[in-house]
Amino acid sequence: MDNITKNIVLMPFNVLYKMSPKLTLKLLFRLKLGYKLNLKNPKTYNEKLQWIKLYDKNPLMPKCCDKYAVREYVESKGCKEILNELIWEGFNPEEIPFDTLPEKCVIKVTHGSTFNIICDDTSKLDRSKVISDCKKWLKAKFLPCYGEWFYGIEKPRVIVEKYLEGDNGKSLFDYKIFCFNGIPKMVYVDTWKNGHHTINAYDMDLNLLKGVELGFPNDETTLVEKPDKWDEMIEYSKKLSQDFNHVRVDFYYTHGKIYFGELTFTKSAGFGKIKPLEFDYKMGDMLSIPIDKK
């Protein structure tokens, strides 16, 4: 379901959110996850994400959830060397320098997780469609009723980045490290198999957490090896998470190099089903939030 359709379906909730954010999130939480949201004493991971949306107004969050503005933050933390190569950036997609783009690249709009074009042959790009899609994405607004107040504060733009590929034709894994109060405590790895998106959860030694689902099916047949620079990746995650109650720090690793992906503060807006439910509680135990200071 695209953003326009979602906004139409959720319009009553968008209206209600203006009057009572807390009530809106409670209703959506019950509808999506099937249990009552406890904001006075949140226990599960998803409950604590709702608390963060309502009460954590960290001024760094709007900058760090934007795929371009976050580069300045990464550099300020002494991590410039892990930034992917930026080929072009701008607010008008008609100005994308198509004639000088490398053979392979990734074109993104900076305020959405699905607003990207992965191109392995720029000579075959439908330029008018790229421009049209980017213009549409630039106008897209995050659903107000989901309460992710930090998205869209930074003016979205288009960026073109270097195309990353795995070693020797292998899959390019996306290592997503969950940091709780500045401490990395678990990771999940995005994989694609036969066109299907799968996610496996691991501990910090990359031991598979069997049977744990974080919103997508598992793929326990794919071997995810520990990168040679795994310890360095963990240290980067510590540096990039120290200013936040909670953040997921994403990395790629290929050809012996670590690349920064993005920072995510509220996975699936705190509405992603975690199975079994006991693991939702276990993740909640990993995160300490200042409830008494709200």
C-alpha positions in Angstrom: 0.0 0.0 0.0 1.5 3.3 -1.1 1.6 6.5 1.1 -1.4 8.1 -0.7 -3.6 5.1 -0.1 -2.4 4.8 3.5 -3.3 8.4 4.1 -6.8 7.9 2.7 -7.4 4.8 4.8 -5.9 6.3 7.9 -7.4 9.8 7.5 -9.6 9.4 10.6 -6.6 8.5 12.6 -4.6 11.5 11.1 -7.4 13.8 12.3 -7.6 12.2 15.7 -3.8 12.5 16.1 -4.1 16.3 16.0 -6.4 16.1 19.0 -4.8 13.3 21.0 -1.6 11.7 19.9 -1.6 9.3 22.9 -5.1 8.0 22.2 -4.3 7.5 18.5 -1.2 5.5 19.1 -3.1 3.4 21.7 -5.8 2.6 19.1 -3.4 1.8 16.3 -1.2 -0.3 18.6 -4.2 -2.4 19.7 -5.4 -2.8 16.1 -1.9 -3.7 14.7 -0.3 -5.7 17.5 -3.3 -7.1 19.4 -2.4 -6.1 22.9 -3.0 -3.0 25.0 -0.3 -0.2 24.9 0.9 0.6 28.4 2.6 4.0 28.3 2.9 4.4 32.1 5.0 1.3 32.5 6.0 0.1 29.0 7.6 -3.3 29.0 7.9 -4.5 25.4 10.2 -3.1 22.7 7.2 -1.9 20.7 5.7 -0.2 23.7 8.9 1.7 24.4 9.1 2.8 20.8 5.7 4.4 21.2 7.0 6.2 24.4 10.0 7.4 22.4 7.7 8.9 19.7 5.7 10.7 22.3 8.3 11.9 24.7 11.8 11.7 23.2 12.3 15.1 21.4 16.1 14.7 20.8 16.9 17.5 18.4 19.4 15.3 16.6 16.8 12.9 15.4 15.4 14.9 12.5 18.8 15.4 11.0 19.9 11.8 11.6 16.9 10.2 9.9 17.5 12.1 6.7 19.9 10.2 4.4 21.8 13.3 3.4 21.8 15.4 6.6 23.0 12.3 8.6 26.3 12.4 6.7 27.3 15.5 8.7 26.5 13.8 11.9 28.5 10.7 10.9 31.5 12.9 10.0 31.1 14.8 13.4 31.6 11.5 15.2 34.9 10.8 13.4 33.4 8.2 11.1 33.7 10.0 7.7 35.7 7.1 6.3 32.6 4.8 6.3 30.4 7.1 4.3 29.5 5.9 0.9 30.6 8.0 -2.1 28.2 10.8 -2.9 28.0 11.3 -6.6 25.3 14.1 -6.7 22.7 15.8 -4.5 20.0 18.3 -5.2 16.4 19.3 -4.7 15.4 19.2 -8.3 15.5 15.7 -10.0 15.5 17.3 -13.4 19.1 18.4 -12.6 20.4 14.9 -12.1 23.5 14.6 -14.3 22.4 11.5 -16.2 25.0 11.9 -18.9 27.9 11.7 -16.4 26.6 9.1 -14.0 28.7 5.9 -13.7 27.4 2.7 -15.2 26.0 1.6 -11.8 24.5 3.8 -9.0 21.7 4.2 -6.5 19.3 7.1 -6.7 17.5 8.0 -3.5 15.1 10.5 -2.0 16.4 11.2 1.5 13.3 10.9 3.7 11.9 7.4 3.0 13.1 3.9 3.2 11.6 2.7 -0.1 12.3 5.8 -2.2 15.2 4.5 -4.2 16.2 3.2 -7.6 19.0 0.7 -7.7 20.5 0.9 -11.2 23.0 -1.6 -12.6 23.1 0.0 -16.1 22.4 3.7 -16.3 22.4 3.6 -20.1 19.0 1.8 -19.8 17.5 4.3 -17.3 14.1 5.7 -18.2 15.1 9.3 -17.3 11.6 10.7 -17.4 10.3 8.0 -15.1 13.2 8.5 -12.7 12.4 12.3 -12.6 8.7 11.6 -12.2 9.2 9.1 -9.4 11.6 11.3 -7.5 9.2 14.3 -7.8 6.4 12.1 -6.4 8.6 10.8 -3.6 9.8 14.3 -2.7 6.1 15.3 -2.1 5.4 12.2 0.0 4.6 12.8 3.7 4.9 10.4 6.5 1.7 9.4 8.1 0.9 11.9 10.9 -0.9 9.3 13.0 2.2 7.1 13.2 3.7 9.8 15.4 7.2 9.7 13.8 7.6 13.5 14.3 11.2 13.6 13.3 10.6 12.7 9.6 10.2 15.5 7.1 11.6 18.3 9.2 14.8 18.3 7.1 13.8 19.3 3.5 14.0 16.1 1.4 16.3 16.0 -1.6 17.6 13.5 -4.1 21.0 11.9 -3.8 23.0 9.6 -6.0 25.4 7.3 -4.4 27.9 4.7 -5.4 26.5 1.2 -6.2 27.6 -1.3 -3.7 28.0 -5.0 -4.6 28.9 -8.1 -2.6 32.3 -9.8 -2.9 32.6 -12.2 -5.9 28.9 -12.1 -6.7 27.8 -12.9 -3.2 24.9 -11.3 -1.5 25.4 -7.8 0.0 24.1 -8.2 3.5 22.7 -5.3 5.4 23.8 -5.5 9.0 21.4 -3.7 11.3 22.8 -3.3 14.8 20.3 -2.4 17.5 21.8 -0.1 20.1 20.1 0.4 23.5 21.4 3.3 25.5 24.5 3.4 23.4 25.2 -0.3 23.7 24.9 -2.7 20.8 22.9 -5.7 22.0 21.5 -7.5 18.9 21.6 -7.4 15.2 19.4 -8.5 12.3 20.6 -9.1 8.8 18.5 -8.4 5.7 18.8 -10.9 2.9 16.9 -11.4 -0.3 16.2 -14.9 -1.7 14.3 -15.5 -4.9 13.0 -12.0 -4.8 11.7 -12.3 -1.3 12.8 -10.1 1.6 13.9 -12.1 4.7 15.4 -11.1 8.0 17.3 -13.2 10.5 18.0 -12.1 14.1 21.4 -12.7 15.8 23.2 -12.0 19.0 26.3 -9.8 19.0 28.5 -12.8 18.1 26.3 -13.4 15.0 24.8 -16.5 16.5 21.4 -17.1 14.9 18.4 -16.5 17.2 16.3 -19.3 15.8 12.6 -18.8 15.6 12.7 -15.0 16.1 10.8 -13.0 13.5 11.0 -9.2 13.3 8.3 -8.5 10.8 9.6 -10.6 7.9 10.0 -14.3 7.4 13.3 -16.0 8.4 15.8 -17.6 6.1 17.8 -19.9 8.2 19.3 -21.6 5.2 21.5 -18.6 4.2 24.8 -18.5 5.9 25.7 -15.1 7.2 29.3 -15.0 8.0 30.9 -12.6 10.5 32.7 -9.8 8.6 36.5 -9.6 9.1 36.0 -6.2 10.5 33.0 -7.1 12.7 34.6 -5.6 15.9 35.2 -2.4 14.0 31.6 -2.3 12.9 30.5 -2.7 16.5 32.7 0.2 17.6 31.2 2.4 14.9 27.8 1.5 16.1 28.7 2.6 19.6 30.0 6.0 18.4 26.9 6.6 16.3 24.4 5.6 19.0 25.8 7.3 22.1 23.6 10.4 21.7 20.3 8.5 21.7 18.1 6.3 24.0 17.7 3.9 21.1 18.8 3.7 17.5 19.4 1.0 14.9 22.7 1.6 13.1 22.9 0.0 9.6 26.0 -1.0 7.8 27.1 -2.8 4.6 30.4 -4.7 4.4 32.1 -5.5 1.0 35.5 -5.8 -0.4 37.0 -5.4 3.1 35.3 -2.1 3.8 32.6 -1.0 6.1 29.9 1.4 4.7 27.4 3.3 6.8 23.8 2.7 5.8 21.4 4.7 7.9 20.1 5.4 11.4 16.6 4.3 12.4 14.9 5.3 15.6 11.5 3.6 15.5 11.6 0.4 13.5 8.3 -0.1 11.7 7.0 2.9 13.7 6.8 0.5 16.7 4.0 -1.5 15.0 6.1 -4.4 13.6 5.0 -7.8 14.9 7.8 -9.5 16.8 7.5 -13.3 17.2 7.4 -14.9 19.7 5.8 -12.2 21.9 8.3 -13.1 24.6 11.1 -11.7 22.4 9.3 -8.4 22.2 9.5 -8.3 26.0 13.2 -9.4 25.9 14.0 -6.6 23.5 12.1 -4.2 25.8 14.3 -5.3 28.7 17.4 -4.2 26.7 16.2 -0.6 26.6 16.0 1.8 29.5 13.9 4.9 29.0 13.6 7.8 31.5 9.9 7.3 32.2 10.0 9.5 35.3 11.5 12.4 33.3 8.8 12.7 30.6 
